[in-house]
Amino acid sequence: MEKCHFIRLLTDDTPEGPTLSVLSKLLIHNHPVLPPPIGRVSPHLHHGFNSAARLTAIGIGRDGARMAAFLSKNQPNLECYEIYYSQRIHKETQPSTLYLSIMNSDLIFVMFGSDVGKSYIQLQAICDLSTENNIPTIGIHPYGPTYPAIRDCTDYNFRVSAESISSTKGKTSNSSKTLSMYAGRHIIQVITDMITQRSLICVDFNDIKTVLNYGKIGLLGTGVATGPDAGRQATALAMDRILAQGCKLEKAKGALLIMQGSSFLKIENFEGMTYSALKYLSIEDKIVLGLTQNDELGYNVKVSVLIVM
């Protein structure tokens, strides 16, 4: 897709869905990449690229833009864009900047919510450009109905909800929405850390892409525990979150399990996650296990499970 054609599609002022005010304007806002924290060494990745992987997160619509804005302030090694309609005047980024970022990316996350129908043309333009240049895209929508046309835009699709994090029993709709948006951001954060952090467990971009290629639809479950059996307990809690979303684990085609812990993490915790994963899943040869460091967890151990269907 030529740059001028992409820009013309991206700036199309006739989005599908509810009619927008004639005063509304499509805004594109770019956030520069945060450097890794002091003391964290960026790895030499072994996935065929000449340099460290370039990862881009694009939030489309109001909800997607909120996730992108949060990630831009908290996630190193990730370039973020917000794309949404607004009646206010904001500092803008040129569409050509987004075009170049997509062309130079190794992996693109596309985040959107229930209002994405208003920006479907822009979503389609981004995904078409990525597909033409063999750049994998991961679509993440935290709540609301799944539109087949929108779902099929991205190579992989994660539909997250508040149930990905904790039970929604007794929670208000606002708190459930907040949790689902957190779950969407969390997927991007753990995958980004897996690719860009040096770890005792060697997992690279190709390992992650291999798991994703087993299916198209993905679910997230997370669990946190502490103590000598924290690895097994956190994994069990994460699997419970997967099951709470109606997933039948016997139909899983692939799985990515990521443990996060501080310097207090012990090898027994990782072994516990491994044991628990094999207890729940019968696809032993299609499970990838990873480990990243997060000193904010203290004595807690966090396990994130990504199931691909």
N, C-alpha and C positions, 0 to 999 in steps of 0.2 A: 504494500500500500504506500503510495507516494505521500510525502509530508503534506502537501496542499490538500489532498483528498481527506487525509486523516483530520486535519484542522477543520475542514468544512463540515465533516460529520460531527466532530467534537463540539463545535459551536452552533450546531443546529438549534434553532429556537422554537421548534415545534415538537417538544417531547410528548411521548405517549402518556396516557393517564389523565388525571384531572387538569383542566385548563388553568394555566398559570396567569398571573397578572402580567399585563403588557410591560409593566415596569420591572419585572423580574429579569435578572441577567445571570447567565451561567458564569460562575467564578471558579478559577483554578488557583489554588494556593499551595506552594511548595515549601516543605520544611527541609533544611539541610541535614545531612547525616550527622548523628552524634558520634563522637569518637568513643572507643572503648574506654572503660574506667581505668585509672592509673593502676598499674600492676597486672592488668589482664593482657596477655600476649595474643595477638591475632595469629591463628595457625597458618601454616602453609597447607592449603587444601589439596587433596589428591583426588580431584574429580574431573581432571582434564582441562580446567581453565588455566590461563596463563597468570592470573592474579587472583586475589581473594574474590569470592563470589559477590556480585552486586545484587542486592535484594531491594525490591520496591514494593511499598504498600500504598494502594490507592483506595481512598474512601469515597464512595459515590452516594449522593443524597445526604440529607442532614445527619442521619444516624451513622452512615459510613464515615462521614467527615469527622464526626466526634471521635470515633475510634482512631482515625488517622492522626488527629491532633494530639490525642493522649499518647499514642505510640511515639510521636515525634519528640516528645519531652522525656520519654522514659526508656526507649529501646535503642541502644547503640547499633551501629552497622546497618541501619535501615533508612532508606530515603522514603519520605512520606508525602503524599499529595491529598488535598481535599478538593472535591468537585461537587458543587451544589448550586442551586438557584437561590438568589437573594435579591431583595429590594434595596439593601444597604450598599454603600460604596465601601469596598475593601481594597487593600493592596492586592494586585493580581499577579499571577504568573503567566507568561506567554504559553499558549498551547504548544509551540515548537519546543519548549523546554521539556514538557511532558513527553512529547514524541521522542526526543533524544534519550530521555531516561528509560523509556520502554525499550528502545532499540539496543541500549547498552546493558540491559538487565539480564541476569541469569535465571531469576525466579520472580514472579509477580503475585502478590496477594491482592485480591479485589474484595473490598468489604462493602456490604450494603445492607439496608434494612427494608422495611415494608414500603418505603417511599421510593424505591428504586425504579418503579414504573415510570416516574416522571423523567428519569434520566436513562431510559433503556437505550436510546440511540448512542449515548456516550459510552455506556457499558459495552455495547456491541462493537463500537469502533476500537476500543482498547483491546478487547479480546481478539478481534480479527487481526489487528496489527501484531499482537503477540503470537498468534497461531501461524501467521505467514512467515514469521522469523524463528519458529520453533522454540519459543520461550514459554515454558510451562506456567500456567495460571492456576491459582488456588482461590476459589470463590468462598467467601465466608459470609453467611447471613444469619444474624443472631436470633431472629424470631419472625413470626408472620408466615403466610402461606408460601409454598414453593411454586414459582411459576416455571413450567417446563422450558419455555423459550429462554428465560433468564438463566436457569440452572444449566442448560446446555451450552451457554456461552463460554464457561470456564472449563478447563481440563479436568479439574477435581473440585468437588463441592462439599463443604462442611456446613451442616445445618446445626448450629449450636443453640442451646436454651439454658434457662436457669438450672434445669435438672442436670446439666453438665457439671455444675459446681456443688449444689446441695439440693435437698428436697424443697419443693415449692409449697409444701403444705403450710398454710397459715401465712404465706407471704402475700403482700399486695402486688398489684400488676406493675407498679413502678419499681418496686424492689426486684421483681422477677426480670423486668427489662434491663435493669442495671446489671444484674448477674449475667444475663445472656450476652450483653455487650462486653462484659469482662471476659467471658469465656471465648468470645471471638478474638479479642486481643491476645488472650493467653496462647491460643494456637500459634499465632504469628510469633510471639515472643519465644516460645520453646523451640520452634523450628529454626528461627533465626539464630538462637544461641547454639543449637546443635551444629549448625553449619559454620559459625564464625568463632566459636570458642575452642581452645585447645582442651582436650579432655583425656582422662585415663582410658576411657572407652573410645576406641577409634571408630566414629561414625561420620561419614561424609555426605556430601550432597547426593551422590549416586545411591547410597543406601536409602536415603529418605525418598528419592524419586522411585526407587524400585518398589517400596511399600505402596506408595500412592498409585503406581501403575497396576496394582492388583485389582483395583476397582475405581469407581468414580465418586461414590457417596461416602462421606466420612462422619464419624461421631466422636465427640470428646467426653472423657470422664476424668475427674481429678480426685485425689485423696491426700490427706495430710495426717501424719501420725508421728509419735515420738516414742522413744524407748528402744530396747534391744531388738524388738520384733517389728520395728517401724516400717521396714521395707515391705514385708508381707501384708501388714495391716493397711498401709496406704494404698497398695495395689488392689487389695480387696475392696476398699472404699471406692476407688476409681472405677472398678468393674461394676460395682453396684450402681454407680451413676450412669454407666453405659446401659445397663439393664433397665433402669428406670425410664429410659427414653424409648423403650420398646424394641431394643435391639436383641436379636437372637444370635448369641455368640457362635453357635454352630454354623451360621451362615457367613461368618467373617472370612474375608479373603486375604487379609493382611493386617498387621498390627505394628504400631510404633509405640514403645514404652519408654518414657523419659523420666529419670529420677533427678531431682534437684535437692541439693543439700549443701551445708556449710562445710568448713574444715573439720567439723566434728563427725562428719559422715564416716561410717565404717563399712568395710567390705561385706560384713554380714548383712547390712541393709540391702545392698545390691543383690546379694545372693537370695535374699528373701523375695525381692521383686521377681527375680528369675523363676524361682520355685512357684510363686503364686501365678505368674503368667502362664506357665505350662499346665497348671491345674485348671485354669479357666478356658484356655484356648487349645484346640487340637491341630493348629497349623504351625507346628514347631519350626519348620523350615522357612516360614514367611513372617517371622517375628524379628524385629530389630530392636535392640535394647541400647539406650543411651544414658549418659550421665553428664550433667552440667553443674557448675558451682553457683550457689546463691547464698552469700553469707548472711543475708537478712533473715534467713530461715532459722538461724540459731541451732537449737537441738532438734528442730522439726525436720522431717523428711517428706518431700512432696513428690507424688508420682502422677504423671499425666499419661493417659492412655488414649491413643488415636486409633480407632478401629475403621478399617476400610471395607466397604461392602460392594 
